Each structure stands twice: as structure tokens, then as C-alpha cells.
Amino acid sequence: MRAPVAWAMSDLYGLKLEPLTNSLVNYGVTNNGIAVIELTSDSAGAPLEGTNDRSPNTYTHGMMRDIDEAIVRARFDDDVTCIVLTGNGSSFFSAGASIQMLNSVTPGFKYNFCLHANETLSRLEQTAKLVVCAINGHAVGGGLEIAMAADIRIARKNSGKVGLPEINLGVLAGTGGTARLTRLIGKARALEMMVTGELMSFEDAHSLSLINHIWEGDADDFRQDILDWCSQFTLPNKAVKAVGNIKRSCQTGPEIPFEYHLALERELQAALFNSTDAKEGIAAYVEKRVANFTGE
């Protein structure tokens, strides 16, 4: 039997999560447009059998395919304006890739496994909706690689550590780890962290801007607080087209020459000036009232 869904219902948001194709990701959308993607697996990367609050949520190719399915669903759902990525239970966001799986497949499969993971996380990164990673426990190895593809990372205090310890297996963080960590915290610190295999406290990760916020509370309170916080990015509270364009500029701009980044910014701004929400936002400011955004 599958474990009960950890986020079975939220009284405030009507959230109900359902397993996707491989039963390794639970997915649901709140009634105010927050899509939740919950990783859920045992230490071998297989679907859970029974309740397991300490589920490590290790990932296999099957889980990555479920994550991909969830991302595409959220991307094409016009009612979704924000995405929350989290892990089942209260001990792990994700312990990374299943070592049992990696030990049993061919080098060719491992290469394509990494390639598909790269493509999936890039899809998440390039989706024009804000992605918040709720780090409910340890996020190590591939778990941190998944978290780094989110736009904002919020961790639950005293629930775990983060790190890329692949050096201890004689390999590197090959699903975006070396690239994203270097961009997030700088080359020298990222290199040291990876060659030592250091696991870092949430507080130290926060000091390096690898984690945006650390919140207190038990696992249930943390999940509710995440949904409450993300509600500010839903309609009618926020101009979601502007959020998407800000994300695009911040994601794409640093990878191109500065003058091209400025040109991209101008084009994104011009598109927003023609939007209904920009007209509403400016009018609301002049009229000293709260804007009522529609996403148009």
C-alpha cells in the first residue's frame, strides 16, 4: 500500500495531492493557484509502502520523470501562478540519487539519466512561474541539485543540512550541481565545498545566500507557513506576468553580455507596459487603493 499523502488536505487552501505516474511524486494545486510538487520515495528510490516520516526521497529516473510531468502540468495550467517543491516527511527534502540504482545500471544509462535530469531542472528553472523550494529536511547530493533549480529556497530550522558530497563516491555533482552552486555562492567557496564533501548547516548556507530564509516550526506548521507565504504571489495579489518577466531577466541576463541584458530588460518591460495589470497597478497607485491583478 502507498503511504497516506503527507499534505492530504489543507483547511485553508483545499489542497489534495495525488501520486503521478510512477508514484514517486505527489502533485496538487491549491484553490488559489499554488502547485505543490512533493518528492516521496524510500532509500532505494522506490514508492513508499506504509507511513514513513523519515523517507529519504532519493530519486531515480522514474522520480525525475514524475518531476518532469509535474513541471509540465504546472507550466501549462493557466490557474497556477506559483510552484512549491518539497519532500515527504520531516527528515529529508531529498537524499539525492539512489546509489542502488546507480550501482545497477550501465554507464550509458547513467549518462542519459544525468542528461534527462539536466533537461528537467532546466525546464523548472525556465518556467515563467515563481518556484519556491520548501526544504523540510536534509538536502544533499542530487537533492540539493534539485533545490538549486528553484528561485527561492526556504529551510525548516534544525531539520537538516545541505551539501554536495559526491566526491566521496569518486564522482561529481553531475545534474547541475557544479554549475549552479558556482553561480550561487562563487567559484572558490563552491569548489572547496565540493572537493571536501562538506555538509553545511542551514545557517551557514543562509550566510552564503544558498538559502533565502530559515523558519522555525514543526513539519506541519512549516508546510502551512510556506503556502501562506506563497499566497502573496498569487492572483489578485501580484502581477504574475511581471513576476515571470523578472524571473526571465534574472535567469537569462547574467549569462549574456551586460548591454544585451539591458536590451532584454527593456523588451520585457515594454511587454509589461502593454499589459492590463500594468495599467491596473499604476492606476491603483495613483488612486491610493490596492491593485486587483488579473494576470492579463
Backbone as numpy.savetxt, mean C-alpha at the origin, in Angstrom:
# Nx Ny Nz CAx CAy CAz Cx Cy Cz
-11.22 -25.23 6.36 -12.06 -24.03 6.36 -11.19 -22.77 6.36
-11.69 -21.75 5.66 -10.97 -20.48 5.69 -11.22 -19.78 7.01
-10.24 -18.98 7.41 -10.39 -18.19 8.63 -11.48 -17.14 8.43
-12.13 -16.74 9.51 -13.06 -15.61 9.41 -12.31 -14.37 8.92
-12.96 -13.57 8.12 -12.32 -12.36 7.60 -12.07 -11.39 8.74
-10.83 -10.90 8.85 -10.46 -10.07 10.00 -11.27 -8.78 10.07
-11.59 -8.21 8.91 -12.33 -6.96 8.87 -13.80 -7.23 8.54
-14.37 -8.27 9.11 -15.67 -8.75 8.65 -16.70 -7.62 8.47
-16.82 -6.75 9.45 -17.74 -5.63 9.31 -17.21 -4.42 10.07
-17.48 -3.26 9.55 -17.21 -2.03 10.27 -18.55 -1.32 10.43
-18.97 -1.11 11.65 -20.27 -0.49 11.88 -20.37 0.87 11.20
-19.24 1.57 11.16 -19.27 2.93 10.62 -19.26 2.96 9.10
-18.57 2.02 8.48 -18.38 2.09 7.03 -18.98 0.94 6.25
-19.66 0.01 6.91 -20.29 -1.08 6.20 -19.33 -1.96 5.43
-18.13 -2.14 5.93 -17.09 -2.86 5.19 -17.25 -4.37 5.35
-17.23 -5.07 4.23 -17.25 -6.53 4.23 -16.20 -7.00 3.24
-15.24 -7.80 3.71 -14.18 -8.29 2.85 -14.48 -9.72 2.39
-14.12 -9.99 1.14 -14.32 -11.32 0.57 -13.01 -11.80 -0.05
-12.73 -13.11 0.01 -11.50 -13.63 -0.59 -11.54 -13.53 -2.11
-10.37 -13.24 -2.69 -10.25 -13.21 -4.15 -9.92 -14.61 -4.67
-9.52 -14.72 -5.92 -9.44 -16.00 -6.63 -8.66 -17.07 -5.89
-7.48 -16.73 -5.37 -6.61 -17.72 -4.74 -6.75 -17.76 -3.22
-7.73 -17.02 -2.68 -7.98 -16.96 -1.23 -6.76 -16.51 -0.44
-5.94 -15.64 -1.05 -4.74 -15.13 -0.39 -4.81 -13.62 -0.17
-5.86 -13.02 -0.66 -6.13 -11.60 -0.45 -7.63 -11.45 -0.23
-7.99 -10.68 0.80 -9.39 -10.30 1.01 -9.58 -8.88 0.50
-10.73 -8.63 -0.12 -10.97 -7.34 -0.76 -12.39 -6.86 -0.47
-12.51 -5.59 -0.24 -13.83 -4.99 -0.06 -13.75 -3.49 -0.19
-14.90 -2.86 -0.35 -14.97 -1.40 -0.51 -15.97 -0.86 0.50
-15.58 0.16 1.25 -16.47 0.79 2.21 -17.54 1.58 1.48
-18.60 1.92 2.20 -19.68 2.67 1.54 -19.31 4.11 1.25
-18.12 4.56 1.68 -17.66 5.90 1.29 -16.46 5.85 0.34
-16.20 4.67 -0.26 -15.24 4.60 -1.36 -13.81 4.28 -1.01
-13.56 3.61 0.11 -12.21 3.17 0.46 -12.09 1.68 0.15
-11.21 1.32 -0.77 -10.96 -0.09 -1.09 -9.92 -0.64 -0.13
-10.20 -1.79 0.48 -9.26 -2.43 1.40 -8.73 -3.71 0.78
-7.40 -3.82 0.74 -6.71 -5.02 0.24 -5.98 -5.62 1.42
-6.41 -6.80 1.88 -5.83 -7.44 3.05 -5.09 -8.71 2.65
-3.78 -8.76 2.94 -2.97 -9.95 2.67 -3.26 -10.98 3.76
-3.39 -12.25 3.37 -3.73 -13.26 4.36 -3.22 -14.63 3.93
-2.23 -15.18 4.67 -1.69 -16.51 4.34 -0.92 -17.07 5.52
-0.62 -18.37 5.45 0.21 -19.00 6.48 1.68 -18.88 6.11
2.56 -19.53 6.90 4.00 -19.37 6.70 4.49 -19.93 5.37
3.71 -20.85 4.78 4.08 -21.40 3.48 3.50 -20.59 2.33
2.71 -19.59 2.68 2.07 -18.78 1.65 0.77 -19.38 1.16
0.20 -20.33 1.92 -1.05 -20.98 1.55 -2.22 -20.32 2.28
-3.45 -20.51 1.79 -4.61 -19.95 2.49 -4.69 -20.42 3.93
-5.15 -19.56 4.81 -5.25 -19.91 6.23 -6.34 -20.95 6.45
-6.10 -21.82 7.41 -7.11 -22.77 7.86 -7.40 -22.49 9.33
-8.56 -21.94 9.61 -8.88 -21.55 10.97 -8.33 -20.17 11.29
-8.68 -19.67 12.46 -8.25 -18.35 12.90 -6.77 -18.36 13.27
-6.05 -17.36 12.82 -4.62 -17.25 13.12 -4.25 -15.78 13.23
-4.27 -15.26 14.45 -3.98 -13.84 14.64 -2.52 -13.51 14.37
-1.66 -14.55 14.32 -0.24 -14.34 14.05 0.13 -14.74 12.62
-0.84 -14.73 11.73 -0.56 -15.12 10.35 0.54 -14.24 9.75
1.58 -14.86 9.16 2.71 -14.07 8.63 2.43 -13.43 7.28
1.37 -13.89 6.60 0.98 -13.29 5.33 2.13 -13.27 4.32
2.88 -14.38 4.28 3.94 -14.51 3.28 3.31 -14.62 1.91
4.04 -14.14 0.90 3.41 -14.13 -0.41 4.08 -15.08 -1.39
3.24 -15.60 -2.25 3.63 -16.47 -3.35 3.18 -15.79 -4.65
3.41 -16.47 -5.76 2.90 -15.93 -7.02 1.37 -15.84 -6.96
0.73 -16.81 -6.28 -0.72 -16.78 -6.15 -1.21 -15.55 -5.43
-0.53 -15.17 -4.33 -0.93 -13.96 -3.63 -0.70 -12.72 -4.49
0.43 -12.69 -5.20 0.69 -11.52 -6.02 -0.35 -11.38 -7.12
-0.85 -12.49 -7.62 -1.92 -12.44 -8.61 -3.21 -11.91 -7.98
-3.48 -12.29 -6.73 -4.65 -11.74 -6.02 -4.49 -10.24 -5.78
-3.27 -9.82 -5.40 -3.01 -8.39 -5.20 -3.25 -7.64 -6.50
-2.75 -8.21 -7.60 -2.94 -7.60 -8.92 -4.42 -7.46 -9.25
-5.19 -8.52 -8.97 -6.63 -8.48 -9.22 -7.29 -7.38 -8.41
-6.89 -7.25 -7.15 -7.48 -6.23 -6.29 -7.14 -4.82 -6.78
-5.89 -4.62 -7.20 -5.47 -3.30 -7.70 -6.29 -2.92 -8.93
-6.45 -3.86 -9.85 -7.20 -3.58 -11.08 -8.66 -3.28 -10.76
-9.24 -4.05 -9.82 -10.62 -3.77 -9.41 -10.76 -2.35 -8.87
-9.87 -1.98 -7.98 -9.93 -0.65 -7.37 -9.70 0.44 -8.41
-8.81 0.17 -9.34 -8.47 1.15 -10.36 -9.67 1.46 -11.25
-10.43 0.42 -11.62 -11.54 0.59 -12.55 -12.86 0.95 -11.85
-12.88 0.94 -10.53 -14.10 1.25 -9.78 -14.17 2.75 -9.55
-15.08 3.41 -10.25 -15.20 4.86 -10.14 -15.62 5.31 -8.75
-16.20 4.40 -7.97 -16.63 4.76 -6.61 -15.47 4.72 -5.62
-14.35 4.11 -6.00 -13.18 4.02 -5.12 -12.32 5.26 -5.29
-12.01 5.93 -4.19 -11.17 7.12 -4.25 -9.88 6.96 -3.44
-9.79 5.93 -2.61 -8.61 5.70 -1.77 -8.46 4.20 -1.56
-7.22 3.73 -1.45 -6.93 2.31 -1.28 -6.14 2.12 0.01
-6.57 1.15 0.83 -5.83 0.78 2.03 -5.28 -0.62 1.84
-3.99 -0.77 2.10 -3.30 -2.05 1.98 -2.87 -2.47 3.38
-3.22 -3.68 3.82 -2.88 -4.11 5.17 -2.73 -5.63 5.22
-2.42 -6.14 6.43 -2.25 -7.57 6.61 -3.25 -8.13 7.58
-3.53 -9.41 7.46 -4.42 -10.10 8.38 -3.75 -10.24 9.75
-4.56 -10.29 10.81 -4.02 -10.50 12.15 -3.41 -9.25 12.74
-2.60 -9.47 13.80 -2.03 -8.33 14.52 -0.52 -8.41 14.67
0.13 -9.41 14.06 1.56 -9.59 14.25 2.39 -9.25 13.02
1.83 -9.44 11.83 2.57 -9.21 10.59 1.73 -8.44 9.60
2.36 -7.46 8.95 1.82 -6.97 7.68 2.12 -8.05 6.65
3.42 -8.34 6.49 3.84 -9.47 5.67 5.29 -9.80 5.98
5.56 -11.11 6.10 6.92 -11.57 6.34 7.70 -11.75 5.04
7.11 -11.33 3.92 7.82 -11.40 2.65 7.48 -12.64 1.85
8.32 -12.93 0.86 8.08 -14.06 -0.03 8.25 -15.38 0.72
7.47 -16.37 0.32 7.54 -17.70 0.91 8.87 -18.37 0.55
9.69 -18.65 1.56 10.97 -19.31 1.31 10.74 -20.73 0.81
9.69 -21.39 1.32 9.36 -22.74 0.84 9.08 -22.73 -0.66
8.36 -21.71 -1.12 8.08 -21.60 -2.55 9.37 -21.38 -3.34
10.19 -20.45 -2.88 11.42 -20.14 -3.60 12.37 -21.35 -3.65
12.28 -22.19 -2.65 13.15 -23.37 -2.60 12.68 -24.49 -3.51
11.46 -24.36 -4.04 10.89 -25.47 -4.80 10.68 -25.18 -6.28
11.01 -23.96 -6.73 10.75 -23.59 -8.12 12.05 -23.37 -8.88
11.97 -23.32 -10.19 13.13 -23.19 -11.05 13.63 -21.74 -11.07
14.89 -21.52 -11.46 15.38 -20.15 -11.61 14.53 -19.33 -12.58
14.03 -19.96 -13.63 13.18 -19.24 -14.58 11.89 -18.77 -13.93
11.30 -19.63 -13.09 10.08 -19.24 -12.39 10.37 -18.09 -11.44
11.50 -18.16 -10.74 11.85 -17.09 -9.80 12.00 -15.75 -10.53
12.60 -15.78 -11.70 12.77 -14.54 -12.47 11.40 -13.96 -12.83
10.51 -14.80 -13.36 9.19 -14.32 -13.76 8.33 -13.94 -12.56
8.55 -14.60 -11.43 7.89 -14.23 -10.19 8.26 -12.80 -9.80
9.55 -12.49 -9.87 10.02 -11.12 -9.56 9.48 -10.13 -10.59
9.48 -10.52 -11.86 8.99 -9.63 -12.92 7.52 -9.29 -12.71
6.72 -10.31 -12.41 5.29 -10.05 -12.19 5.07 -9.20 -10.95
5.84 -9.44 -9.90 5.73 -8.61 -8.70 6.09 -7.16 -9.01
7.15 -6.94 -9.81 7.51 -5.59 -10.23 6.34 -4.92 -10.96
5.74 -5.65 -11.87 4.64 -5.10 -12.66 3.43 -4.77 -11.77
3.15 -5.67 -10.83 2.01 -5.47 -9.94 2.20 -4.25 -9.05
3.38 -4.14 -8.44 3.62 -3.01 -7.54 3.72 -1.70 -8.30
4.22 -1.74 -9.53 4.23 -0.54 -10.36 2.80 -0.11 -10.69
1.92 -1.09 -10.92 0.51 -0.77 -11.16 -0.10 -0.06 -9.95
0.24 -0.57 -8.76 -0.24 0.06 -7.54 0.29 1.48 -7.43
1.56 1.65 -7.70 2.23 2.94 -7.58 1.68 3.96 -8.58
1.30 3.48 -9.78 0.85 4.38 -10.84 -0.66 4.56 -10.87
-1.39 3.86 -10.01 -2.83 4.05 -9.94 -3.13 5.44 -9.39
-3.99 6.17 -10.07 -4.24 7.57 -9.72 -5.19 7.72 -8.55
-5.00 6.89 -7.53 -5.77 6.97 -6.29 -4.78 6.82 -5.15
-5.01 7.54 -4.07 -4.07 7.51 -2.95 -4.05 6.11 -2.34
-2.83 5.58 -2.10 -2.67 4.26 -1.50 -2.02 4.43 -0.12
-2.71 3.98 0.91 -2.22 4.05 2.28 -1.93 2.64 2.75
-0.70 2.39 3.21 -0.35 1.08 3.75 -0.47 1.13 5.27
-1.38 0.31 5.80 -1.57 0.20 7.24 -0.71 -0.95 7.74
0.46 -0.63 8.27 1.43 -1.65 8.70 1.04 -2.10 10.10
0.31 -3.21 10.16 -0.26 -3.69 11.41 0.68 -4.61 12.19
1.88 -4.85 11.66 2.86 -5.72 12.30 4.15 -5.69 11.50
5.00 -6.71 11.68 6.27 -6.76 10.97 6.08 -6.63 9.46
6.94 -5.83 8.84 6.96 -5.70 7.37 8.41 -5.90 6.95
8.76 -7.13 6.62 10.16 -7.45 6.31 10.26 -8.10 4.94
11.44 -7.98 4.33 11.67 -8.57 3.02 10.65 -8.06 2.03
10.04 -9.00 1.32 9.04 -8.62 0.33 7.85 -7.89 0.92
7.59 -8.07 2.21 6.52 -7.32 2.85 6.80 -5.83 2.84
8.04 -5.45 3.14 8.41 -4.04 3.07 8.41 -3.55 1.63
8.81 -4.42 0.70 8.79 -4.03 -0.71 7.38 -3.67 -1.15
6.39 -4.44 -0.71 5.00 -4.11 -1.03 4.62 -2.78 -0.38
4.96 -2.61 0.89 4.60 -1.39 1.61 5.21 -0.15 0.96
6.42 -0.27 0.43 7.09 0.89 -0.16 6.44 1.34 -1.46
5.60 0.49 -2.07 4.89 0.90 -3.28 3.66 1.74 -2.96
3.30 1.84 -1.68 2.19 2.70 -1.26 2.66 4.15 -1.19
1.71 5.05 -1.13 2.03 6.48 -1.08 2.31 6.96 0.34
1.59 6.41 1.31 1.73 6.79 2.71 1.75 5.51 3.54
2.68 5.44 4.50 2.80 4.26 5.36 2.55 4.66 6.80
1.59 3.97 7.43 1.24 4.23 8.82 1.39 2.92 9.60
2.17 2.93 10.67 2.46 1.72 11.43 1.79 1.75 12.79
1.45 0.55 13.29 0.87 0.42 14.63 2.00 0.28 15.64
2.03 1.14 16.61 3.12 1.24 17.59 3.37 -0.10 18.28
4.66 -0.43 18.40 5.12 -1.62 19.13 4.62 -2.94 18.55
4.27 -2.95 17.27 3.74 -4.19 16.69 4.74 -4.89 15.79
5.92 -4.30 15.55 6.87 -4.99 14.69 8.04 -4.14 14.26
8.76 -4.65 13.26 9.92 -3.96 12.68 9.84 -4.02 11.17
10.71 -3.25 10.53 10.81 -3.26 9.07 12.25 -3.54 8.67
12.44 -4.09 7.49 13.79 -4.34 7.01 13.81 -5.18 5.75
14.97 -5.20 5.11 15.19 -6.01 3.91 16.39 -6.93 4.18
16.17 -8.07 4.85 17.27 -8.94 5.27 17.66 -10.01 4.25
17.36 -9.78 2.97 17.62 -10.80 1.94 19.09 -11.18 1.85
19.99 -10.29 2.31 21.43 -10.61 2.28 21.72 -11.91 3.03
20.92 -12.21 4.05 21.13 -13.42 4.85 20.79 -14.69 4.08
20.09 -14.53 2.95 19.80 -15.67 2.07 20.72 -15.70 0.87
21.64 -14.74 0.82 22.57 -14.67 -0.32 21.97 -14.03 -1.55
20.87 -13.26 -1.38 20.23 -12.59 -2.51 19.96 -11.14 -2.14
19.30 -10.41 -3.04 18.93 -9.03 -2.77 17.41 -8.89 -2.79
16.94 -7.71 -2.40 15.50 -7.43 -2.41 15.09 -7.15 -3.85
14.60 -8.18 -4.53 14.47 -8.14 -5.98 13.10 -7.84 -6.53
12.18 -7.37 -5.71 10.88 -6.95 -6.25 10.66 -5.46 -5.95
11.69 -4.69 -6.25 11.63 -3.24 -6.10 12.30 -2.71 -4.85
12.84 -3.60 -4.01 13.40 -3.18 -2.74 14.59 -2.26 -2.85
15.58 -2.63 -3.65 16.77 -1.78 -3.74 16.44 -0.44 -4.39
15.52 -0.45 -5.36 15.18 0.78 -6.07 14.37 1.73 -5.20
13.32 1.20 -4.56 12.44 2.09 -3.79 13.08 2.55 -2.48
13.80 1.65 -1.80 14.41 2.06 -0.53 15.45 3.15 -0.77
16.23 3.03 -1.84 17.23 4.05 -2.17 16.57 5.40 -2.41
15.45 5.39 -3.13 14.75 6.64 -3.42 14.09 7.23 -2.17
13.68 6.37 -1.25 12.97 6.86 -0.07 13.89 7.40 1.01
15.02 6.71 1.26 15.86 7.13 2.40 17.29 7.50 2.00
17.61 7.44 0.71 18.95 7.83 0.27 19.88 6.63 0.09
20.85 6.79 -0.80 21.70 5.67 -1.21 22.52 5.10 -0.07
23.21 5.94 0.68 24.14 5.43 1.69 23.41 4.66 2.79
22.32 5.22 3.30 21.60 4.56 4.38 20.90 3.29 3.89
20.35 3.35 2.66 19.67 2.18 2.10 20.65 1.04 1.87
21.82 1.36 1.34 22.82 0.32 1.08 23.27 -0.33 2.38
23.53 0.48 3.40 23.95 -0.07 4.69 22.87 -0.98 5.27
21.63 -0.52 5.19 20.52 -1.30 5.74 20.41 -2.66 5.06
20.63 -2.69 3.75 20.46 -3.95 3.01 21.66 -4.88 3.13
22.87 -4.34 3.17 24.04 -5.24 3.26 24.24 -5.78 4.67
23.69 -5.08 5.66 23.76 -5.62 7.03 22.56 -6.51 7.35
21.48 -6.36 6.58 20.25 -7.09 6.88 19.54 -6.56 8.10
19.81 -5.33 8.47 19.28 -4.71 9.69 17.75 -4.66 9.69
17.16 -5.05 10.82 15.73 -4.83 11.04 15.59 -3.58 11.91
14.75 -2.70 11.49 14.66 -1.36 12.07 13.34 -1.18 12.81
13.39 -0.50 13.94 12.15 -0.19 14.67 11.32 0.79 13.85
10.02 0.83 14.15 9.16 1.79 13.47 9.62 3.22 13.74
10.12 3.45 14.96 10.58 4.80 15.31 11.77 5.22 14.46
12.72 4.30 14.27 13.89 4.61 13.44 13.47 4.79 11.98
12.53 3.95 11.52 12.04 4.08 10.15 11.32 5.41 9.96
10.62 5.85 10.99 9.93 7.14 10.93 10.93 8.28 10.84
12.03 8.16 11.57 13.04 9.23 11.54 13.68 9.36 10.16
13.64 8.30 9.37 14.19 8.32 8.01 13.12 8.59 6.96
11.90 8.86 7.40 10.75 9.11 6.51 10.35 7.87 5.72
10.76 6.69 6.18 10.30 5.45 5.56 8.87 5.16 6.01
8.53 5.58 7.21 7.16 5.50 7.74 6.68 6.92 8.02
5.45 7.22 7.61 4.92 8.57 7.79 4.43 8.82 9.22
3.70 7.84 9.78 3.11 8.01 11.09 3.17 6.70 11.87
3.21 6.81 13.20 3.10 5.66 14.10 1.94 5.94 15.04
0.98 5.02 15.07 -0.21 5.22 15.89 -0.30 4.17 16.97
-0.79 4.56 18.14 -1.01 3.63 19.23 -2.37 2.96 19.07
-2.57 1.88 19.83 -3.86 1.20 19.82 -3.74 -0.26 19.48
-4.77 -1.04 19.81 -4.75 -2.45 19.45 -5.10 -2.60 17.97
-5.07 -3.83 17.48 -5.24 -4.07 16.05 -6.59 -3.58 15.54
-7.65 -3.82 16.30 -8.98 -3.39 15.86 -9.10 -1.87 15.82
-8.60 -1.22 16.87 -8.64 0.25 16.88 -7.82 0.83 15.74
-6.67 0.21 15.47 -5.80 0.68 14.40 -6.52 0.64 13.06
-7.21 -0.46 12.79 -7.94 -0.58 11.52 -9.04 0.46 11.41
-9.77 0.66 12.50 -10.83 1.67 12.47 -10.25 3.06 12.29
-9.14 3.35 12.99 -8.51 4.66 12.87 -8.01 4.91 11.44
-7.50 3.86 10.79 -7.05 4.00 9.40 -8.21 4.41 8.50
-9.34 3.71 8.64 -10.50 4.05 7.81 -10.99 5.46 8.11
-11.00 5.84 9.39 -11.40 7.20 9.76 -10.49 8.23 9.09
-9.18 7.99 9.17 -8.20 8.95 8.63 -8.32 9.04 7.11
-8.51 7.89 6.46 -8.59 7.87 5.00 -9.87 8.51 4.49
-10.87 8.66 5.35 -12.13 9.28 4.92 -11.94 10.71 4.44
-10.88 11.37 4.89 -10.64 12.73 4.43 -10.31 12.79 2.94
-9.92 11.64 2.36 -9.56 11.60 0.94 -10.70 11.10 0.06
-11.90 10.99 0.63 -13.06 10.52 -0.13 -13.98 11.69 -0.45
-14.87 11.46 -1.40 -15.87 12.47 -1.74 -16.92 12.55 -0.63
-17.44 13.73 -0.35 -17.19 15.02 -1.01 -16.09 15.84 -0.33
-15.27 15.16 0.50 -14.30 15.90 1.32 -13.08 16.39 0.54
-12.70 15.67 -0.49 -11.46 16.00 -1.20 -11.68 15.94 -2.71
-10.99 16.82 -3.42 -11.04 16.81 -4.89 -10.13 15.67 -5.37
-10.75 14.54 -5.71 -9.97 13.33 -5.96 -9.13 13.41 -7.23
-9.59 14.19 -8.21 -8.77 14.39 -9.41 -7.47 15.12 -9.05
-7.57 16.08 -8.15 -6.37 16.80 -7.72 -5.42 15.87 -6.97
-5.98 14.98 -6.12 -5.14 13.99 -5.44 -4.40 13.13 -6.45
-5.12 12.65 -7.47 -4.50 11.81 -8.49 -3.42 12.54 -9.27
-3.65 13.81 -9.59 -2.64 14.57 -10.34 -1.43 14.91 -9.49
-1.66 15.20 -8.21 -0.52 15.41 -7.29 0.32 14.15 -7.23
-0.35 12.99 -7.10 0.38 11.72 -7.05 1.18 11.50 -8.33
0.56 11.76 -9.48 1.27 11.54 -10.74 2.50 12.43 -10.84
2.37 13.69 -10.43 3.51 14.60 -10.50 4.64 14.16 -9.56
4.26 13.71 -8.35 5.27 13.29 -7.38 5.93 11.97 -7.77
5.17 11.08 -8.42 5.72 9.79 -8.82 6.60 9.91 -10.06
6.13 10.65 -11.05 6.83 10.72 -12.34 7.90 11.79 -12.36
7.61 12.93 -11.75 8.50 14.08 -11.84 9.94 13.84 -11.44
10.20 13.20 -10.29 11.59 13.02 -9.87 12.43 12.15 -10.81
11.77 11.41 -11.71 12.49 10.53 -12.62 12.85 11.21 -13.94
12.44 12.48 -14.11 12.72 13.20 -15.35 13.43 14.51 -15.02
14.07 15.17 -16.03 14.74 16.45 -15.75 13.78 17.47 -15.15
14.32 18.35 -14.33 13.51 19.29 -13.56 12.60 20.14 -14.45
13.15 20.64 -15.58 12.31 21.49 -16.44 11.15 20.70 -17.04
11.35 19.39 -17.27 10.26 18.55 -17.75 9.23 18.31 -16.65
9.73 18.21 -15.43 8.81 18.05 -14.29 7.92 19.29 -14.18
8.50 20.46 -14.35 7.70 21.69 -14.30 6.66 21.71 -15.42
7.05 21.23 -16.60 6.11 21.17 -17.72 4.97 20.20 -17.42
5.32 19.04 -16.86 4.28 18.07 -16.47 3.34 18.69 -15.45
3.90 19.38 -14.47 3.10 20.01 -13.43 2.11 21.02 -14.03
2.59 21.81 -14.99 1.71 22.80 -15.64 0.55 22.13 -16.35
0.84 21.03 -17.07 -0.22 20.34 -17.81 -1.24 19.72 -16.85
-0.76 19.15 -15.76 -1.67 18.58 -14.77 -2.53 19.67 -14.14
-1.92 20.81 -13.88 -2.66 21.94 -13.31 -3.70 22.46 -14.30
-3.33 22.56 -15.57 -4.27 23.05 -16.58 -5.50 22.15 -16.66
-5.27 20.84 -16.57 -6.40 19.90 -16.60 -7.30 20.12 -15.39
-6.71 20.39 -14.23 -7.52 20.61 -13.03 -8.30 21.92 -13.10
-7.70 22.96 -13.67 -8.40 24.23 -13.76 -9.69 24.10 -14.58
-9.72 23.11 -15.47 -10.92 22.89 -16.29 -11.93 21.97 -15.62
-11.62 21.50 -14.41 -12.52 20.56 -13.74 -13.61 21.29 -12.96
-14.73 20.59 -12.77 -15.82 21.13 -11.96 -15.39 21.33 -10.52
-14.56 20.40 -10.02 -14.13 20.49 -8.62 -13.26 21.72 -8.36
-12.44 22.09 -9.33 -11.63 23.30 -9.14 -12.52 24.53 -9.05
-13.52 24.58 -9.92 -14.46 25.71 -9.87 -15.18 25.74 -8.53
-15.58 24.55 -8.03 -16.27 24.46 -6.74 -15.35 24.86 -5.59
-14.11 24.38 -5.63 -13.16 24.70 -4.56 -12.86 26.18 -4.46
-12.67 26.82 -5.61 -12.37 28.25 -5.62 -13.59 29.05 -5.18
-14.78 28.64 -5.67 -16.01 29.35 -5.29 -16.27 29.20 -3.79
-16.05 28.01 -3.26 -16.28 27.78 -1.83 -15.35 28.63 -0.98
-14.11 28.78 -1.43 -13.16 29.61 -0.69 -13.63 31.07 -0.67
-14.04 31.57 -1.83 -14.49 32.96 -1.92 -15.75 33.19 -1.09
-16.63 32.19 -1.09 -17.91 32.32 -0.39 -17.82 31.90 1.08
-16.62 31.51 1.51 -16.37 31.13 2.91 -17.29 29.99 3.38
-17.33 28.93 2.57 -18.11 27.75 2.91 -17.27 26.50 2.63
-17.75 25.35 3.08 -17.05 24.09 2.85 -17.34 23.60 1.43
-16.30 23.24 0.72 -16.47 22.76 -0.65 -17.15 21.40 -0.65
-17.97 21.18 -1.67 -18.66 19.90 -1.86 -18.18 19.29 -3.18
-17.11 18.49 -3.12 -16.50 17.96 -4.33 -17.27 16.75 -4.85
-17.27 16.61 -6.19 -18.01 15.51 -6.83 -17.12 14.56 -7.61
-15.83 14.92 -7.77 -14.93 14.08 -8.55 -14.96 14.40 -10.03
-15.66 15.45 -10.41 -15.78 15.82 -11.83 -14.88 17.01 -12.17
